[in-house]
């Protein structure tokens, strides 16, 4: 007797002396079931029995394998765990090396389509850079032992250095990856000292040794000159071909120490990343410093004090693989029904409700360097944009958020970013991941002002205030002292381009601090720059004049006294606060003329003439005129009295005058970014 039933789950029920029941939703069974329906006239009971038993066996073996792997994760000793990160300058091959490690360890099949599998965001694929640090747990057998390697792939661009800093809190060692062709770059230097300051074991690795122009010996000498690294300790690999990667895996096991943890102590789970799931809420990625956590445990947040029940725990392979527990030294995820994005605080520590802990470690929050206003295209889209910003800031806590209001753009937010690229990536993610389109105003930095006079201090909110929005810049008469943020920049360049780079640095008000030779071809420069001079287009200009060979990195260096003025833009006599910028007094005339010329090119022509003026303290310093579209109102005349023509021209002039008084000037949404880009 044979019955074929089709329901939500495909079932094949075969009765052949005894009854064998198979229930599965696997694609292969769906395909097999369709095949049986198409040829059921020629299908015997014996055939069905054999097929069903085969699938039943496959299903059982898959479940057994999954249970076995889950048990391995749950019972792995701390001494067989290695937590490490890959740090490098941008485009030195971090994501490619991560792919080879996944392939060689059998975590991922070797397939041409599996490229940069840890770069999951669309913006990462579009731009070819890593934006978000990603974690993955892999098994590797060395000798008679199987080790759990927790790999964290990090970004390389300076704007995402906060991702690197957070990731290193879960590691005991790092792979310092250097391109054997390009050599040591600026971000290589910054990453080395970041790992060195956290007392991590550093494995120097030279990548791309398969290239014809690779000079591994020269680059190894650079590492020795800069960081006192013995050339014999440097590993040489090709992440593209896999050459040297097996030896690298052995070095990771042999040279990076196991995490120092005690699983009998109370739970301490450090949150270093998170993301939002529309069905499960906020999911946090944690490093278990001590203790254990199981499904069903009642945990608390040290930051908020809120209690949660653990719904799911597991590891990232790189997909989510659930387990029943996580133990000290492991890296994994926790889903505990955090309903709001504000609850998943990066740097927070989770502990068991029954075992509260003290002296909780906190990650230092990132300090925003660049600020910009973000407004919806239409105020009706405000709730959508608010939700999108909240979800993105959960995944990117380096962004600071503050409510803001603009007379021209309405209600919005003032967001702080780590750099201009960070801002552009954030805007792109808003559009791609949340379909939320926004107007981004011109970026600015935070200035420190000292206000004179008690009444003025009470009005402005204190003797010392910080201004990040040019629209809030006070009148110069009440400012006693002003300071601007400065950075210590490191530039590494071939000596052929030294002259041009020095000129560029002087144009941007740079003050030279140090110059040294890395080898006989490359030079390292250190300059102090005002931050507002480098946030827009400095990196692009540096790459252009050095044919792409120079690299650039910077770090915060505090504030320095200066002389600044507010440059305002008038369109037909009306001030547009969103186009205002703060500039150094020595650049007022140049910046004013440049802004007016750029606005003439960006703002579309209207039916009326637009006067574009740059002013400082009420004084007009530059002007450009955007001509109106010309409409020939006399085209329909074919003769007759000249007074008819004169009347039509007069009516047109009066209409344009009225339109000029009452019409709104349409400013493209990209204007606020484009006006600051230097030629």
C-alpha positions as CSV (number, residue, x, y, z in Angstrom):
1,X,0.0,0.0,0.0
2,X,1.4,3.4,-0.9
3,X,0.2,6.9,-0.1
4,X,1.7,10.2,-1.2
5,X,0.6,13.3,0.9
6,X,1.5,16.9,0.1
7,X,1.2,19.4,3.0
8,X,3.3,22.3,4.2
9,X,6.1,19.8,4.9
10,X,6.6,17.2,2.3
11,X,5.9,13.7,3.6
12,X,6.6,10.4,2.1
13,X,4.9,7.5,3.9
14,X,5.8,4.0,2.7
15,X,4.2,0.8,3.9
16,X,6.3,-2.2,2.8
17,X,5.7,-4.9,5.3
18,X,6.7,-2.4,8.0
19,X,6.0,1.4,8.0
20,X,8.8,3.9,7.5
21,X,8.0,7.6,7.9
22,X,10.2,10.4,6.7
23,X,9.6,14.1,7.4
24,X,12.1,16.7,6.2
25,X,12.1,20.0,4.4
26,X,15.5,19.6,2.7
27,X,15.7,20.8,-0.9
28,X,16.8,17.4,-2.1
29,X,13.7,15.8,-0.7
30,X,11.5,18.4,-2.3
31,X,13.2,17.6,-5.6
32,X,12.8,13.9,-5.1
33,X,9.2,14.2,-4.2
34,X,8.5,16.2,-7.4
35,X,10.3,13.5,-9.4
36,X,8.1,10.8,-7.8
37,X,4.9,12.7,-8.7
38,X,6.0,13.2,-12.3
39,X,6.8,9.4,-12.7
40,X,4.5,7.9,-10.2
41,X,3.1,5.4,-12.7
42,X,6.5,3.7,-13.1
43,X,7.4,4.0,-9.4
44,X,7.3,0.8,-7.3
45,X,6.9,0.5,-3.6
46,X,10.4,-0.9,-3.3
47,X,11.9,2.2,-5.0
48,X,10.0,4.5,-2.7
49,X,11.2,2.4,0.3
50,X,14.9,2.6,-0.8
51,X,14.7,6.3,-1.4
52,X,12.9,7.2,1.8
53,X,15.3,5.1,3.9
54,X,18.3,6.8,2.2
55,X,17.0,10.3,3.0
56,X,16.1,9.1,6.5
57,X,19.7,8.0,6.9
58,X,21.1,11.3,5.6
59,X,18.8,13.2,8.0
60,X,19.9,11.2,10.9
61,X,23.6,11.6,10.1
62,X,23.3,15.4,9.6
63,X,21.6,15.7,13.0
64,X,24.3,13.5,14.6
65,X,27.1,15.6,13.0
66,X,25.5,18.8,14.2
67,X,25.1,17.4,17.7
68,X,28.7,16.3,17.7
69,X,30.0,19.8,16.6
70,X,27.7,21.5,19.2
71,X,29.2,19.3,21.8
72,X,32.7,20.2,20.7
73,X,32.0,23.9,21.1
74,X,30.4,23.4,24.5
75,X,33.3,21.3,25.9
76,X,36.4,22.8,24.3
77,X,39.1,23.5,27.0
78,X,40.3,27.1,27.4
79,X,43.9,26.0,26.6
80,X,42.8,24.9,23.1
81,X,41.3,28.3,22.2
82,X,43.1,31.1,20.3
83,X,41.5,34.5,19.9
84,X,43.2,36.7,17.4
85,X,42.5,39.5,15.0
86,X,43.9,40.6,11.6
87,X,45.1,44.2,11.5
88,X,46.6,46.0,8.6
89,X,46.5,49.1,6.4
90,X,43.6,49.3,3.9
91,X,43.9,46.9,0.9
92,X,46.7,44.8,2.3
93,X,44.7,41.6,2.0
94,X,43.0,41.1,5.4
95,X,39.7,39.8,4.0
96,X,41.5,37.6,1.4
97,X,43.6,36.0,4.2
98,X,40.4,35.4,6.2
99,X,39.0,33.5,3.2
100,X,42.1,31.3,2.9
101,X,42.0,30.5,6.6
102,X,38.3,29.5,6.3
103,X,39.0,27.3,3.2
104,X,42.2,25.6,4.6
105,X,40.5,24.7,7.9
106,X,37.4,23.3,6.1
107,X,35.0,25.9,7.5
108,X,34.1,27.0,3.9
109,X,34.4,25.2,0.6
110,X,36.9,26.4,-1.9
111,X,34.7,28.2,-4.5
112,X,35.4,31.2,-6.7
113,X,32.1,32.7,-5.5
114,X,33.4,32.7,-1.9
115,X,35.2,35.9,-1.9
116,X,35.4,38.3,1.0
117,X,32.7,36.3,2.8
118,X,33.2,38.3,6.0
119,X,32.4,41.5,4.1
120,X,28.7,41.2,4.3
121,X,27.5,44.8,3.9
122,X,26.6,46.0,0.5
123,X,28.6,49.1,1.1
124,X,31.7,46.9,1.6
125,X,31.1,45.2,-1.7
126,X,30.5,48.5,-3.5
127,X,33.6,50.2,-2.1
128,X,35.9,47.2,-1.8
129,X,36.8,48.0,1.8
130,X,36.0,46.4,5.2
131,X,33.7,48.6,7.3
132,X,32.5,46.3,10.1
133,X,34.7,43.9,12.1
134,X,33.3,40.4,11.7
135,X,33.9,37.3,13.9
136,X,34.1,33.6,12.9
137,X,35.0,30.5,14.8
138,X,37.0,27.8,13.1
139,X,38.4,24.4,14.0
140,X,42.0,23.5,13.1
141,X,43.8,20.2,14.0
142,X,47.4,20.5,15.0
143,X,49.1,17.2,16.0
144,X,46.7,15.1,17.9
145,X,44.7,18.1,19.2
146,X,41.9,20.2,17.7
147,X,42.0,23.9,18.4
148,X,39.2,26.5,18.3
149,X,40.4,29.6,16.5
150,X,38.3,32.7,16.9
151,X,39.2,35.1,14.0
152,X,38.1,38.7,13.9
153,X,38.6,40.5,10.5
154,X,38.9,44.3,11.0
155,X,38.7,47.4,8.8
156,X,41.9,49.1,7.6
157,X,40.8,52.7,7.0
158,X,41.6,55.2,9.7
159,X,37.9,56.3,10.0
160,X,37.1,52.8,11.3
161,X,39.9,52.5,13.8
162,X,37.3,52.2,16.6
163,X,36.2,48.9,15.1
164,X,39.8,47.7,15.5
165,X,40.1,48.9,19.1
166,X,36.9,47.1,20.1
167,X,37.9,43.9,18.4
168,X,41.2,43.8,20.2
169,X,39.5,43.7,23.6
170,X,38.5,40.1,22.7
171,X,41.9,39.0,21.5
172,X,45.2,37.7,23.0
173,X,47.1,38.2,19.8
174,X,47.1,39.8,16.3
175,X,48.3,39.2,12.8
176,X,50.1,42.4,11.7
177,X,49.6,42.0,7.9
178,X,51.9,44.0,5.6
179,X,51.8,44.1,1.8
180,X,55.2,42.9,0.6
181,X,54.9,45.1,-2.4
182,X,53.8,48.4,-0.8
183,X,55.6,48.0,2.5
184,X,54.8,49.6,5.9
185,X,52.0,52.2,5.6
186,X,50.7,54.8,8.0
187,X,47.9,52.6,9.3
188,X,50.4,49.8,9.9
189,X,52.2,52.0,12.3
190,X,49.0,53.0,14.1
191,X,47.7,49.4,14.4
192,X,51.1,48.2,15.7
193,X,51.1,50.7,18.6
194,X,47.4,50.0,19.3
195,X,48.1,46.3,19.7
196,X,51.3,47.0,21.6
197,X,49.5,49.3,24.0
198,X,47.0,46.5,24.8
199,X,50.0,44.1,25.5
200,X,48.9,41.6,22.7
201,X,51.2,39.1,21.0
202,X,52.0,40.4,17.5
203,X,52.7,38.1,14.6
204,X,54.2,40.0,11.7
205,X,53.0,38.6,8.4
206,X,54.1,39.7,4.9
207,X,51.4,39.1,2.3
208,X,51.4,39.1,-1.5
209,X,54.8,37.5,-1.9
210,X,53.6,36.0,-5.1
211,X,53.7,39.4,-6.9
212,X,56.6,40.1,-9.2
213,X,57.5,43.4,-7.5
214,X,57.3,42.0,-4.0
215,X,60.3,42.8,-1.8
216,X,59.8,40.7,1.4
217,X,63.4,41.2,2.6
218,X,63.2,45.0,2.3
219,X,59.8,45.1,4.1
220,X,61.1,42.8,6.8
221,X,63.9,45.3,7.4
222,X,61.4,48.1,7.6
223,X,59.6,46.3,10.3
224,X,62.9,45.9,12.2
225,X,63.7,49.6,11.8
226,X,60.3,50.8,13.0
227,X,59.2,48.2,15.5
228,X,62.4,46.3,16.4
229,X,60.9,43.1,15.0
230,X,63.4,40.3,14.2
231,X,63.3,39.5,10.5
232,X,63.5,35.8,11.4
233,X,60.1,36.1,13.2
234,X,58.3,37.5,10.1
235,X,56.0,35.0,8.3
236,X,55.7,35.2,4.5
237,X,52.5,34.2,2.8
238,X,50.3,34.7,-0.3
239,X,46.7,34.9,0.9
240,X,45.6,34.7,-2.8
241,X,47.3,31.4,-3.6
242,X,47.4,30.0,0.0
243,X,51.2,29.8,0.0
244,X,52.5,29.8,3.6
245,X,49.0,29.9,5.2
246,X,49.2,26.4,6.7
247,X,52.5,27.5,8.4
248,X,50.7,30.6,9.6
249,X,48.0,28.5,11.3
250,X,50.7,26.6,13.2
251,X,52.3,29.8,14.2
252,X,48.9,31.1,15.5
253,X,48.6,28.0,17.7
254,X,52.2,28.0,18.8
255,X,52.8,31.8,19.4
256,X,49.5,33.3,20.5
257,X,48.6,32.3,24.1
258,X,45.3,30.8,25.2
259,X,42.9,33.2,27.0
260,X,43.5,33.5,30.8
261,X,40.1,32.6,32.2
262,X,38.5,30.8,35.1
263,X,35.2,29.1,34.2
264,X,34.4,28.5,37.9
265,X,34.2,32.3,38.6
266,X,31.0,34.3,38.1
267,X,30.1,35.2,34.5
268,X,31.7,38.3,32.9
269,X,30.6,38.6,29.2
270,X,32.0,41.7,27.5
271,X,29.8,43.1,24.7
272,X,32.1,44.3,21.8
273,X,29.6,44.3,18.9
274,X,25.9,43.9,18.2
275,X,23.3,44.0,15.4
276,X,19.5,44.3,15.2
277,X,17.2,41.5,14.1
278,X,13.6,42.6,13.3
279,X,12.2,39.4,14.9
280,X,14.6,38.8,17.8
281,X,15.6,42.3,18.7
282,X,19.2,43.2,19.5
283,X,21.8,40.4,19.3
284,X,25.1,41.0,21.0
285,X,28.5,39.5,20.3
286,X,30.5,38.9,23.5
287,X,33.8,37.7,24.8
288,X,33.5,35.6,27.9
289,X,36.2,36.7,30.3
290,X,35.1,34.3,33.1
291,X,32.3,31.9,33.9
292,X,29.7,30.2,31.7
293,X,26.4,31.1,30.2
294,X,23.5,28.8,29.3
295,X,20.2,29.0,27.6
296,X,17.6,29.9,30.2
297,X,20.0,31.8,32.5
298,X,18.9,35.1,34.0
299,X,21.5,37.8,33.3
300,X,21.8,41.5,34.0
301,X,23.5,44.4,32.3
302,X,26.1,46.2,34.4
303,X,25.4,49.4,32.4
304,X,21.6,49.6,32.6
305,X,20.8,47.1,35.4
306,X,18.0,45.5,33.2
307,X,17.4,41.8,33.6
308,X,17.1,39.4,30.7
309,X,16.4,35.7,30.1
310,X,18.9,34.0,27.7
311,X,16.9,32.7,24.7
312,X,19.8,31.5,22.6
313,X,23.6,31.4,22.6
314,X,26.0,30.2,20.0
315,X,29.0,30.8,17.8
316,X,29.5,32.5,14.4
317,X,30.8,30.1,11.6
318,X,30.3,32.8,10.1
319,X,26.5,32.1,10.2
320,X,24.9,31.7,13.6
321,X,25.3,28.2,15.0
322,X,23.4,27.7,18.3
323,X,24.9,25.9,21.2
324,X,23.6,25.2,24.7
325,X,26.3,27.2,26.5
326,X,29.3,29.4,26.1
327,X,32.3,29.2,28.4
328,X,35.2,31.5,29.5
329,X,37.6,32.3,26.8
330,X,35.1,31.8,24.0
331,X,33.6,34.4,21.5
332,X,30.0,34.1,20.6
333,X,26.5,35.7,20.4
334,X,23.7,36.0,22.9
335,X,20.1,36.6,22.1
336,X,18.1,37.6,25.2
337,X,15.2,39.7,23.9
338,X,16.8,43.1,24.1
339,X,13.9,45.1,22.6
340,X,15.5,48.5,22.1
341,X,18.7,49.4,20.5
342,X,19.8,51.5,23.4
343,X,20.0,48.4,25.7
344,X,22.9,46.8,23.7
345,X,25.6,49.1,25.0
346,X,29.1,48.4,23.5
347,X,31.6,47.9,26.3
348,X,28.9,46.7,28.7
349,X,29.3,43.6,30.8
350,X,26.7,40.9,31.3
351,X,26.6,38.9,34.5
352,X,24.3,36.3,36.1
353,X,21.6,37.8,38.3
354,X,22.4,35.3,41.1
355,X,26.2,36.3,40.9
356,X,26.6,40.0,40.6
357,X,30.1,41.3,39.8
358,X,32.0,44.5,40.6
359,X,34.9,46.4,39.1
360,X,33.5,46.0,35.6
361,X,35.8,46.7,32.7
362,X,34.5,49.4,30.3
363,X,35.6,50.1,26.7
364,X,36.5,53.7,26.1
365,X,33.8,55.2,23.9
366,X,34.9,56.6,20.5
367,X,35.3,60.3,20.3
368,X,33.5,61.8,17.2
369,X,35.7,64.0,15.1
370,X,33.3,65.2,12.4
371,X,29.8,66.5,12.8
372,X,27.0,66.9,10.3
373,X,23.2,67.6,10.3
374,X,21.0,64.8,9.1
375,X,17.5,65.7,8.0
376,X,14.7,63.8,6.2
377,X,13.8,64.8,2.7
378,X,10.3,65.4,3.9
379,X,9.2,65.8,7.6
380,X,6.7,63.0,7.1
381,X,9.6,60.6,6.8
382,X,11.0,61.7,10.2
383,X,9.9,58.5,12.1
384,X,11.3,56.2,9.4
385,X,14.7,58.0,9.5
386,X,14.7,58.0,13.3
387,X,14.2,54.2,13.4
388,X,16.9,53.7,10.7
389,X,19.4,55.8,12.7
390,X,18.7,54.0,15.9
391,X,19.3,50.6,14.3
392,X,22.4,51.7,12.5
393,X,23.9,53.3,15.7
394,X,23.4,49.9,17.5
395,X,25.7,48.3,14.9
396,X,28.0,51.4,14.8
397,X,28.2,52.9,18.3
398,X,31.0,55.3,17.2
399,X,28.2,57.6,15.8
400,X,26.9,60.1,18.3
401,X,23.3,61.3,18.0
402,X,21.7,64.6,19.1
403,X,18.4,66.3,18.2
404,X,18.8,69.3,15.9
405,X,16.4,71.8,14.3
406,X,16.9,73.8,11.1
407,X,14.6,76.7,9.9
408,X,15.1,75.5,6.3
409,X,15.2,71.7,6.8
410,X,13.0,71.2,9.9
411,X,13.5,68.6,12.6
412,X,16.6,66.4,12.3
413,X,19.7,65.2,14.1
414,X,23.3,66.3,14.6
415,X,25.5,63.2,14.2
416,X,29.1,62.8,15.1
417,X,31.4,60.6,13.0
418,X,35.0,59.5,13.1
419,X,35.8,61.0,9.7
420,X,34.3,61.9,6.3
421,X,34.4,58.4,4.9
422,X,32.6,57.2,8.0
423,X,29.9,59.8,7.4
424,X,29.5,58.8,3.7
425,X,29.4,55.1,4.5
426,X,26.8,55.7,7.2
427,X,24.6,57.6,4.7
428,X,25.0,54.9,2.1
429,X,24.0,52.2,4.7
430,X,20.9,54.3,5.6
431,X,19.8,54.1,1.9
432,X,20.8,50.5,1.2
433,X,19.8,48.7,4.4
434,X,16.9,50.8,5.5
435,X,15.7,52.7,2.4
436,X,15.9,55.9,4.4
437,X,17.0,58.9,2.3
438,X,18.4,61.9,4.1
439,X,19.9,65.4,3.5
440,X,23.5,65.5,5.0
441,X,24.6,69.1,5.7
442,X,28.2,70.3,5.4
443,X,30.5,68.5,7.9
444,X,32.2,70.5,10.6
445,X,34.3,69.9,13.7
446,X,33.9,70.9,17.4
447,X,35.4,74.2,18.4
448,X,36.1,75.3,22.0
449,X,35.2,78.9,22.8
450,X,35.8,81.0,26.0
451,X,32.9,83.5,26.5
452,X,33.5,86.8,28.3
453,X,31.0,88.5,30.5
454,X,28.8,86.8,33.1
455,X,25.5,87.6,31.3
456,X,26.9,86.2,28.1
457,X,28.2,83.1,29.9
458,X,24.7,82.5,31.5
459,X,23.1,83.0,28.0
460,X,25.6,80.6,26.3
461,X,25.6,78.0,29.1
462,X,29.0,78.5,30.7
463,X,32.4,80.2,30.4
464,X,33.7,77.5,28.1
465,X,31.4,76.1,25.4
466,X,31.8,73.6,22.5
467,X,30.3,74.5,19.1
468,X,29.9,71.8,16.4
469,X,27.2,73.6,14.4
470,X,28.3,76.8,12.6
471,X,24.7,78.1,12.8
472,X,25.2,78.3,16.6
473,X,28.4,80.4,16.4
474,X,28.1,83.3,18.8
475,X,28.8,87.0,18.0
476,X,32.5,87.6,17.8
477,X,32.2,90.4,20.4
478,X,31.5,88.0,23.2
479,X,34.3,85.5,22.4
480,X,37.4,86.0,24.5
481,X,39.3,83.0,23.2
482,X,38.8,80.3,20.6
483,X,40.5,77.0,20.0
484,X,40.3,74.4,17.2
485,X,40.8,70.6,17.4
486,X,44.2,69.5,16.1
487,X,45.6,66.0,15.1
488,X,49.0,64.5,14.9
489,X,49.2,63.0,11.4
490,X,51.7,60.4,10.1
491,X,52.5,60.4,6.4
492,X,54.6,57.7,4.8
493,X,55.7,58.4,1.2
494,X,58.4,57.6,-1.3
495,X,61.1,60.3,-1.3
496,X,60.3,61.3,-4.9
497,X,57.1,63.0,-3.7
498,X,58.4,64.8,-0.6
499,X,58.4,68.3,-2.1
500,X,54.8,68.2,-3.3
501,X,53.6,66.6,0.0
502,X,55.4,69.3,2.0
503,X,53.6,72.0,-0.1
504,X,50.2,70.3,0.5
505,X,50.8,70.2,4.2
506,X,51.8,73.8,4.4
507,X,48.6,74.8,2.4
508,X,46.5,73.0,5.0
509,X,48.3,74.9,7.9
510,X,50.3,71.9,8.9
511,X,53.2,72.3,11.4
512,X,56.1,69.8,10.9
513,X,57.0,67.8,14.0
514,X,59.3,65.1,12.7
515,X,60.9,63.5,9.6
516,X,62.8,60.2,9.4
517,X,63.9,57.7,6.8
518,X,62.3,54.2,6.9
519,X,64.8,52.9,4.3
520,X,66.7,54.4,1.4
521,X,63.4,55.0,-0.6
522,X,60.7,55.9,1.9
523,X,60.2,58.7,4.4
524,X,57.9,59.1,7.4
525,X,56.6,62.6,8.2
526,X,54.7,63.8,11.2
527,X,52.6,67.0,11.1
528,X,50.2,68.7,13.4
529,X,47.1,69.8,11.5
530,X,43.9,71.6,12.3
531,X,41.3,68.8,12.0
532,X,39.0,71.0,9.8
533,X,41.8,71.2,7.2
534,X,42.1,67.4,6.6
535,X,38.5,66.1,7.0
536,X,37.6,66.9,3.4
537,X,39.7,65.9,0.4
538,X,43.1,65.9,2.1
539,X,43.5,62.2,1.7
540,X,42.4,62.3,-1.9
541,X,44.9,65.2,-2.6
542,X,47.7,63.3,-1.0
543,X,47.0,60.2,-3.1
544,X,46.8,62.3,-6.3
545,X,50.1,64.1,-5.9
546,X,51.9,60.9,-4.8
547,X,50.4,58.7,-7.6
548,X,48.7,56.6,-4.8
549,X,51.9,55.7,-3.0
550,X,51.6,57.9,0.1
551,X,49.6,56.8,3.1
552,X,48.1,58.8,5.9
553,X,46.9,58.3,9.4
554,X,46.1,60.6,12.3
555,X,45.2,60.7,16.0
556,X,43.6,63.2,18.3
557,X,46.0,65.8,19.8
558,X,43.7,68.1,21.7
559,X,43.0,71.8,21.0
560,X,45.1,74.7,20.0
561,X,44.3,78.5,20.1
562,X,43.4,80.1,16.8
563,X,41.6,82.9,15.1
564,X,38.4,81.8,13.4
565,X,35.5,83.6,11.7
566,X,32.0,82.4,10.5
567,X,31.6,82.6,6.8
568,X,27.9,82.9,5.9
569,X,26.2,82.5,2.5
570,X,23.3,84.7,1.3
571,X,21.0,83.6,-1.5
572,X,19.1,86.7,-2.7
573,X,19.8,88.4,0.6
574,X,18.6,85.5,2.8
575,X,21.1,83.7,5.0
576,X,21.2,79.9,4.6
577,X,22.6,78.6,7.9
578,X,23.1,75.1,6.5
579,X,25.8,76.5,4.1
580,X,27.7,78.4,6.8
581,X,31.2,77.3,7.6
582,X,33.9,78.2,10.1
583,X,37.3,79.2,8.5
584,X,40.6,80.6,9.6
585,X,40.8,84.3,9.2
586,X,43.7,84.0,6.8
587,X,41.6,82.1,4.3
588,X,38.4,84.1,4.4
589,X,38.7,85.8,1.0
590,X,39.9,82.6,-0.8
591,X,37.2,80.4,0.8
592,X,34.5,83.0,0.2
593,X,35.2,83.3,-3.5
594,X,35.6,79.5,-3.9
595,X,32.2,78.9,-2.2
596,X,30.4,81.3,-4.4
597,X,31.9,79.9,-7.5
598,X,31.0,76.3,-6.5
599,X,27.4,77.2,-5.6
600,X,26.9,78.7,-9.0
601,X,27.8,75.4,-10.5
602,X,25.8,73.3,-8.1
603,X,22.5,75.2,-7.6
604,X,20.2,74.6,-10.6
605,X,19.1,77.7,-12.6
606,X,15.7,79.1,-11.7
607,X,13.2,81.3,-13.6
608,X,14.7,84.3,-11.7
609,X,18.2,85.6,-11.1
610,X,20.0,84.5,-7.9
611,X,22.6,86.6,-6.1
612,X,25.1,84.4,-4.2
613,X,27.0,86.3,-1.6
614,X,29.6,85.4,1.0
615,X,29.7,87.5,4.2
616,X,31.8,87.8,7.3
617,X,30.3,89.8,10.2
618,X,27.9,91.5,7.8
619,X,30.6,92.5,5.3
620,X,30.2,91.0,1.8
621,X,33.5,89.6,0.6
622,X,32.5,87.7,-2.6
623,X,29.6,87.5,-5.0
624,X,28.5,85.5,-7.9
625,X,25.3,85.7,-10.0
626,X,23.3,82.7,-11.2
627,X,21.5,83.9,-14.3
628,X,17.8,83.1,-14.8
629,X,16.4,80.9,-17.6
630,X,15.4,83.1,-20.5
631,X,11.9,82.8,-21.8
632,X,11.1,84.7,-25.0
633,X,7.7,86.1,-24.4
634,X,7.8,88.0,-27.7
635,X,8.1,84.8,-29.8
636,X,4.4,84.8,-30.6
637,X,4.4,88.4,-32.0
638,X,4.6,88.7,-35.8
639,X,4.5,92.4,-36.2
640,X,2.1,95.2,-35.2
641,X,2.6,98.0,-32.8
642,X,5.9,98.0,-30.8
643,X,3.9,98.9,-27.6
644,X,2.6,95.3,-27.5
645,X,6.2,94.0,-27.3
646,X,7.1,96.5,-24.7
647,X,4.1,95.6,-22.6
648,X,4.9,91.9,-22.6
649,X,8.5,92.5,-21.6
650,X,7.4,94.7,-18.7
651,X,4.9,92.1,-17.5
652,X,7.7,89.5,-17.6
653,X,10.0,91.7,-15.6
654,X,7.4,92.3,-12.9
655,X,6.6,88.6,-12.7
656,X,10.2,87.7,-12.2
657,X,10.6,90.4,-9.6
658,X,7.6,89.0,-7.7
659,X,8.8,85.4,-8.1
660,X,12.2,86.4,-6.8
661,X,10.6,87.7,-3.6
662,X,8.3,84.8,-2.8
663,X,9.8,81.7,-4.5
664,X,11.9,79.0,-2.7
665,X,15.3,78.4,-4.1
666,X,15.8,74.6,-4.7
667,X,19.1,73.4,-3.3
668,X,20.2,69.9,-4.3
669,X,20.7,67.5,-1.3
670,X,24.4,66.9,-2.2
671,X,25.2,70.6,-2.1
672,X,26.1,70.5,1.6
673,X,28.9,68.0,1.0
674,X,30.1,69.3,-2.3
675,X,30.6,72.9,-1.2
676,X,33.4,71.9,1.2
677,X,35.3,69.7,-1.2
678,X,38.5,71.6,-2.1
679,X,39.8,71.8,-5.6
